[in-house]
Amino acid sequence: MPPAARLSLPSRRPPSFSLAPAQFRVQGWDPVLIISQIVAFQALHYLALALVLPVFLSLFASPDLLAYEGGPSSLALVMDWRAFTGRTVSSIPATRTLQPGLAGLAAATGGVAAEAKVDAAELARGVVRVMEWDSARGWAVALGWVSASMIDISYLYYLIRRPTHILDFSLTLVFNHLILTTYYAHAFPTAFFFWFVLATSTIAQIVLAEQLCVKREMRDGFSVADMTPQIGERARMDSDLELGQVKTGGGEYERVPGEER
């Protein structure tokens, strides 16, 4: 005998509700998806940085000193961690030295200027330009990085989506950037200001992105529906509660009305 699809309830019974979870992608190990998300997130971060950084550099940095570094669109200002210090690349010790016969900037300003045959008159004529420290450029680069990190929140919200994955992808972004900037500068980052900006922007990014993703799951993760029928009306049957045969791992069974149990 097929079970009846009618539900009778007392008229004074309080309303009952059904919490039906929304459909989500089943979690699992998908290396292709994970690698694709990492590459896309990293590329979008550098895209945002390339869009906002020239704007801040043009507004706050010295045009003359910025031109010496290649302009506001220079790749070094994005990939070189020494740009956070506001100094020129030549003013920070590097791991590689110049070839014999080439006079570096230190030779022009130090005690070996005579050996390099560079005097004050040649410096005045512009043979060698000694560039000074532009602290405003360091703040502009830091502001651009923080702004790009805030833009990354939207990428995490729409691309990564799950709150449990926000921390992993944010730290992966920082780790990849450390590898790239170390390779580009041929030196591991040692500036305190660089680490401070990187840490604070990453922490703010993780906290805000996780809050937004959790709020979305709390809002869209469950749908509340009133399952209490009105007097004289048939109960609305949910597709997940449809009576009939259900196959499980242990065999098959059939749902029956309460009065037949």
C-alpha positions in Angstrom: 0.0 0.0 0.0 1.6 3.3 -1.0 2.0 5.8 1.8 -0.4 8.7 1.9 0.9 12.1 1.1 -1.3 13.9 3.6 -0.3 15.3 6.8 -2.9 16.1 9.6 -1.9 18.3 12.5 -3.8 19.7 15.4 -5.2 23.2 14.8 -3.5 24.7 17.9 -0.1 23.2 17.2 2.7 25.8 17.0 4.3 26.3 13.6 7.0 24.0 12.6 9.9 25.0 10.3 12.2 23.1 8.0 15.8 24.0 7.6 16.9 22.9 4.1 20.6 23.3 3.4 21.5 25.0 0.2 23.4 23.1 -2.4 27.2 23.5 -2.2 30.0 22.0 -4.1 31.2 18.9 -2.4 34.6 19.4 -0.8 37.5 17.2 -1.9 41.0 17.2 -3.2 41.0 18.8 -6.6 44.6 19.8 -7.4 43.7 21.3 -10.8 41.1 23.6 -9.2 43.3 24.6 -6.4 46.3 25.4 -8.6 44.0 27.4 -11.0 42.6 29.4 -8.1 46.1 30.1 -6.8 47.4 31.3 -10.2 44.2 33.4 -10.8 44.4 35.0 -7.4 48.1 35.8 -7.7 47.6 37.3 -11.2 44.6 39.4 -10.1 46.5 40.7 -7.1 49.3 42.0 -9.3 46.8 43.4 -11.8 45.2 45.4 -9.0 48.6 46.5 -7.8 49.6 47.6 -11.3 46.5 49.7 -11.5 46.6 51.5 -8.2 50.3 51.9 -7.6 51.0 54.3 -10.5 48.2 56.5 -9.3 49.7 56.9 -5.7 53.2 57.3 -7.1 52.1 60.1 -9.4 50.4 61.8 -6.5 52.9 61.5 -3.7 56.3 60.6 -5.1 58.9 63.1 -6.4 58.7 63.1 -10.3 62.4 63.6 -10.8 63.4 60.9 -8.4 60.7 58.6 -9.7 61.9 59.1 -13.3 65.3 57.8 -12.2 63.6 54.5 -11.2 61.9 54.2 -14.5 58.6 56.1 -13.9 55.5 55.1 -11.9 54.9 52.1 -14.1 58.3 50.5 -13.4 58.2 46.8 -12.7 60.8 47.2 -10.0 58.3 49.2 -7.9 56.0 46.2 -7.8 58.4 43.3 -7.5 61.4 44.8 -5.6 60.9 44.8 -1.9 63.5 47.7 -1.6 60.9 50.0 -3.1 59.2 50.1 0.3 62.2 51.8 1.8 62.0 54.7 -0.7 65.7 54.4 -1.6 67.3 53.9 -4.9 68.4 50.4 -5.7 72.0 51.5 -5.9 72.0 52.9 -2.3 71.3 49.4 -0.8 74.0 46.8 -0.8 73.5 44.1 -3.4 74.8 40.6 -3.5 76.6 41.1 -6.8 79.5 43.6 -7.4 80.4 45.6 -10.6 82.9 44.2 -13.0 86.4 45.6 -13.0 86.7 48.9 -14.7 83.2 50.2 -13.8 82.9 52.9 -11.1 79.9 52.5 -8.9 78.0 55.2 -7.1 80.0 54.5 -3.9 83.2 55.3 -5.9 81.8 58.7 -6.8 80.8 59.6 -3.3 83.4 57.7 -1.2 87.1 57.8 -0.5 87.9 56.0 -3.8 86.6 58.9 -6.0 90.2 59.8 -7.0 90.9 56.3 -8.2 87.8 56.4 -10.3 88.8 59.8 -11.6 85.5 61.4 -10.8 85.7 64.9 -9.3 83.2 67.5 -8.1 83.3 69.2 -11.5 82.2 66.1 -13.3 79.5 65.5 -10.8 78.2 69.0 -11.3 78.2 68.5 -15.1 76.0 65.5 -14.6 78.5 62.7 -15.4 77.2 60.9 -12.3 73.9 61.8 -10.6 73.7 61.1 -6.9 70.0 60.5 -6.2 68.7 61.2 -2.7 66.3 59.3 -0.6 62.6 59.8 -1.4 60.6 58.7 1.7 57.3 59.6 0.1 57.8 57.0 -2.6 58.0 54.3 0.1 54.8 55.4 1.6 53.1 55.5 -1.8 54.3 51.9 -2.5 53.0 50.8 0.9 49.6 52.5 0.3 49.3 50.9 -3.1 50.0 47.4 -1.6 47.4 47.9 1.2 44.8 49.1 -1.4 45.5 46.1 -3.6 45.1 43.8 -0.5 41.7 45.4 0.1 40.7 44.8 -3.5 41.8 41.1 -3.0 38.9 40.7 -0.6 36.5 40.8 -3.5 38.6 38.1 -5.3 38.4 35.9 -2.2 34.7 36.5 -1.8 33.8 35.6 -5.4 36.6 33.3 -6.4 37.5 31.3 -3.3 34.2 31.7 -1.5 34.7 29.3 1.4 35.7 30.9 4.8 37.9 27.9 5.6 40.0 28.5 2.5 40.6 32.3 3.0 43.6 31.9 5.3 45.3 29.3 3.1 45.0 31.4 -0.1 46.0 34.7 1.6 49.2 33.1 3.1 50.0 31.4 -0.2 49.8 34.8 -2.0 52.3 36.2 0.5 54.6 33.2 0.3 54.7 33.4 -3.5 55.4 37.1 -3.4 58.3 36.6 -1.1 59.8 34.0 -3.5 59.3 36.4 -6.5 60.6 39.5 -4.8 63.7 37.6 -3.4 64.4 36.3 -6.9 64.0 39.7 -8.4 66.1 41.7 -5.9 68.7 38.9 -5.4 68.3 39.5 -1.7 65.9 38.3 1.0 63.7 41.1 2.4 65.2 42.6 5.5 63.4 46.0 5.8 61.1 46.2 8.9 58.7 48.5 7.1 58.2 45.9 4.3 57.3 43.2 6.8 55.0 45.5 8.8 53.0 46.5 5.7 52.8 42.9 4.5 51.7 41.5 7.9 49.1 44.2 8.6 47.5 44.2 5.2 47.4 40.3 5.1 45.7 40.2 8.6 43.1 42.8 7.7 42.5 41.0 4.4 41.9 37.6 6.1 39.7 39.0 8.8 37.4 41.0 6.5 37.2 38.3 3.8 36.3 35.6 6.3 33.6 37.8 7.9 32.0 38.4 4.5 32.1 34.8 3.5 30.6 33.6 6.8 27.8 36.2 6.6 27.0 34.9 3.1 26.9 31.3 4.2 24.7 32.2 7.2 22.4 34.1 4.9 22.2 31.8 2.0 23.3 28.5 3.6 19.8 27.7 5.0 16.3 28.4 3.7 13.5 28.6 6.3 10.1 27.4 5.2 6.9 27.2 7.1 5.7 23.6 7.0 2.5 24.0 9.1 -0.6 23.5 7.0 -3.7 25.6 7.4 -6.9 24.0 8.5 -8.6 22.2 5.7 -5.5 22.5 3.4 -3.1 19.8 2.3 0.4 20.1 3.6 3.0 21.3 1.2 5.5 18.5 0.5 9.1 19.4 0.1 11.0 17.5 -2.6 13.5 16.3 0.0 10.6 14.9 2.2 8.8 13.1 -0.6 7.4 9.8 0.6 8.4 6.7 -1.3 11.2 4.2 -1.6 14.6 5.4 -0.7 17.8 3.4 -1.5 20.6 3.5 1.1 23.9 1.7 1.5 22.2 -1.0 3.6 19.4 -1.7 1.3 16.0 -0.2 0.6 13.2 0.8 2.9 9.9 2.5 2.5 8.6 5.5 4.5 5.1 5.0 5.9 2.7 7.3 7.7 2.9 7.7 11.4 -0.5 5.9 12.0 0.8 2.7 10.3 4.0 2.4 12.3 
